Amino acid sequence: MDKNEQRMKMIGACIQKKRKETGYTQDMVSDYLKITTKSYSAYEQGKSVPDIMRLIQIAEFFECGLDELLVGISPKPDDQAKHIASLLHGLKRADRLHIVKIVERIVLIAKGKAKLTSI
């Protein structure tokens, strides 16, 4: 799979994740976009990519920013940090702290400053 195919799959996965988080069906989204459910499904499957105007419509429908639909393809640490922050949103403080400790440990392992042990 080449880089563009990977990007298409990642964009599709982000769109699908956002749809599921918001509780909408593919039919509901495709009706809003005035496209067939088959066309919308192709976006989620990474078989086709919506153009920028369609991405804006999708973001408006889900009441989110374009970055939330594209976060999976960004190599920038700041974008990845925003994604992690969005995952932590809504969790209890104790759970967030535990997850941060796990991430800290993983980073140390990745940098070779710690060995893999049970977390």
C-alpha positions as a Markdown table, in Angstrom:
| # | Residue | x | y | z |
|---|---|---|---|---|
| 1 | Met | 0.0 | 0.0 | 0.0 |
| 2 | Asp | 1.5 | 3.3 | -1.0 |
| 3 | Lys | 1.5 | 6.5 | 1.1 |
| 4 | Asn | -1.6 | 8.0 | -0.5 |
| 5 | Glu | -3.6 | 4.8 | 0.0 |
| 6 | Gln | -2.6 | 4.8 | 3.6 |
| 7 | Arg | -3.7 | 8.4 | 4.0 |
| 8 | Met | -7.0 | 7.6 | 2.4 |
| 9 | Lys | -7.6 | 4.8 | 4.8 |
| 10 | Met | -6.6 | 7.0 | 7.8 |
| 11 | Ile | -8.9 | 9.8 | 6.7 |
| 12 | Gly | -11.8 | 7.3 | 6.2 |
| 13 | Ala | -11.1 | 5.8 | 9.7 |
| 14 | Cys | -11.2 | 9.3 | 11.3 |
| 15 | Ile | -14.5 | 10.1 | 9.5 |
| 16 | Gln | -16.0 | 6.8 | 10.6 |
| 17 | Lys | -14.8 | 7.2 | 14.2 |
| 18 | Lys | -16.3 | 10.7 | 14.4 |
| 19 | Arg | -19.6 | 9.4 | 13.0 |
| 20 | Lys | -19.8 | 6.6 | 15.5 |
| 21 | Glu | -18.9 | 9.0 | 18.4 |
| 22 | Thr | -21.7 | 11.3 | 17.4 |
| 23 | Gly | -24.2 | 8.4 | 17.0 |
| 24 | Tyr | -25.2 | 9.1 | 13.4 |
| 25 | Thr | -25.8 | 6.5 | 10.7 |
| 26 | Gln | -24.2 | 6.6 | 7.3 |
| 27 | Asp | -27.6 | 7.2 | 5.9 |
| 28 | Met | -28.1 | 10.3 | 8.0 |
| 29 | Val | -24.7 | 11.7 | 7.0 |
| 30 | Ser | -25.2 | 11.0 | 3.3 |
| 31 | Asp | -28.6 | 12.6 | 3.4 |
| 32 | Tyr | -27.1 | 15.8 | 4.9 |
| 33 | Leu | -24.4 | 15.7 | 2.3 |
| 34 | Lys | -26.9 | 15.0 | -0.5 |
| 35 | Ile | -24.9 | 12.0 | -1.8 |
| 36 | Thr | -25.6 | 8.3 | -1.9 |
| 37 | Thr | -24.9 | 6.2 | 1.1 |
| 38 | Lys | -22.6 | 4.1 | -1.1 |
| 39 | Ser | -20.5 | 7.3 | -1.9 |
| 40 | Tyr | -20.3 | 8.2 | 1.8 |
| 41 | Ser | -19.4 | 4.6 | 2.7 |
| 42 | Ala | -16.5 | 4.8 | 0.2 |
| 43 | Tyr | -15.1 | 7.7 | 2.2 |
| 44 | Glu | -15.2 | 5.8 | 5.4 |
| 45 | Gln | -13.6 | 2.7 | 3.7 |
| 46 | Gly | -10.8 | 4.8 | 2.3 |
| 47 | Lys | -11.8 | 3.9 | -1.3 |
| 48 | Ser | -12.3 | 7.6 | -2.1 |
| 49 | Val | -11.5 | 10.9 | -0.5 |
| 50 | Pro | -13.8 | 13.8 | -0.1 |
| 51 | Asp | -12.6 | 17.0 | -1.6 |
| 52 | Ile | -11.9 | 19.9 | 0.7 |
| 53 | Met | -15.4 | 21.4 | 0.4 |
| 54 | Arg | -17.0 | 18.1 | 1.3 |
| 55 | Leu | -14.6 | 17.7 | 4.2 |
| 56 | Ile | -15.8 | 21.1 | 5.5 |
| 57 | Gln | -19.4 | 19.9 | 5.2 |
| 58 | Ile | -18.6 | 16.7 | 7.1 |
| 59 | Ala | -16.8 | 18.7 | 9.8 |
| 60 | Glu | -19.8 | 21.0 | 10.1 |
| 61 | Phe | -22.2 | 18.1 | 10.3 |
| 62 | Phe | -20.2 | 16.5 | 13.1 |
| 63 | Glu | -19.6 | 20.0 | 14.7 |
| 64 | Cys | -15.9 | 19.5 | 14.8 |
| 65 | Gly | -12.8 | 21.0 | 13.2 |
| 66 | Leu | -11.2 | 19.7 | 10.1 |
| 67 | Asp | -8.2 | 18.7 | 12.2 |
| 68 | Glu | -10.3 | 16.1 | 14.0 |
| 69 | Leu | -11.1 | 14.5 | 10.7 |
| 70 | Leu | -7.5 | 14.6 | 9.5 |
| 71 | Val | -5.6 | 14.1 | 12.8 |
| 72 | Gly | -4.7 | 10.5 | 11.9 |
| 73 | Ile | -2.5 | 11.6 | 9.0 |
| 74 | Ser | -0.6 | 14.4 | 10.7 |
| 75 | Pro | 3.0 | 13.6 | 11.7 |
| 76 | Lys | 3.2 | 16.7 | 13.8 |
| 77 | Pro | 3.7 | 16.1 | 17.6 |
| 78 | Asp | 1.3 | 19.0 | 18.4 |
| 79 | Asp | -1.5 | 17.5 | 16.3 |
| 80 | Gln | -0.9 | 14.1 | 17.9 |
| 81 | Ala | -0.9 | 15.6 | 21.3 |
| 82 | Lys | -4.3 | 17.3 | 20.5 |
| 83 | His | -5.6 | 13.9 | 19.4 |
| 84 | Ile | -4.4 | 12.3 | 22.7 |
| 85 | Ala | -6.0 | 15.2 | 24.6 |
| 86 | Ser | -9.3 | 14.6 | 22.8 |
| 87 | Leu | -9.2 | 10.9 | 23.8 |
| 88 | Leu | -8.6 | 11.8 | 27.5 |
| 89 | His | -11.6 | 14.3 | 27.4 |
| 90 | Gly | -14.4 | 13.1 | 29.6 |
| 91 | Leu | -12.4 | 10.6 | 31.6 |
| 92 | Lys | -12.1 | 10.8 | 35.4 |
| 93 | Arg | -9.0 | 12.6 | 36.7 |
| 94 | Ala | -7.6 | 9.4 | 38.2 |
| 95 | Asp | -7.9 | 7.6 | 34.9 |
| 96 | Arg | -6.3 | 10.4 | 33.0 |
| 97 | Leu | -3.3 | 10.5 | 35.4 |
| 98 | His | -2.9 | 6.7 | 35.1 |
| 99 | Ile | -2.9 | 7.0 | 31.3 |
| 100 | Val | -0.3 | 9.8 | 31.4 |
| 101 | Lys | 1.9 | 7.6 | 33.5 |
| 102 | Ile | 1.6 | 4.8 | 31.0 |
| 103 | Val | 2.5 | 7.2 | 28.1 |
| 104 | Glu | 5.5 | 8.5 | 30.1 |
| 105 | Arg | 6.7 | 4.9 | 30.5 |
| 106 | Ile | 6.2 | 4.1 | 26.8 |
| 107 | Val | 8.2 | 7.3 | 25.8 |
| 108 | Leu | 11.1 | 6.3 | 28.1 |
| 109 | Ile | 11.1 | 2.8 | 26.6 |
| 110 | Ala | 11.1 | 4.2 | 23.1 |
| 111 | Lys | 14.0 | 6.5 | 23.9 |
| 112 | Gly | 15.9 | 3.5 | 25.3 |
| 113 | Lys | 16.0 | 4.9 | 28.8 |
| 114 | Ala | 13.8 | 2.2 | 30.3 |
| 115 | Lys | 13.2 | -1.5 | 29.7 |
| 116 | Leu | 9.9 | -3.1 | 28.9 |
| 117 | Thr | 8.3 | -4.4 | 32.0 |
| 118 | Ser | 4.8 | -4.8 | 33.2 |
| 119 | Ile | 3.1 | -1.4 | 33.6 |
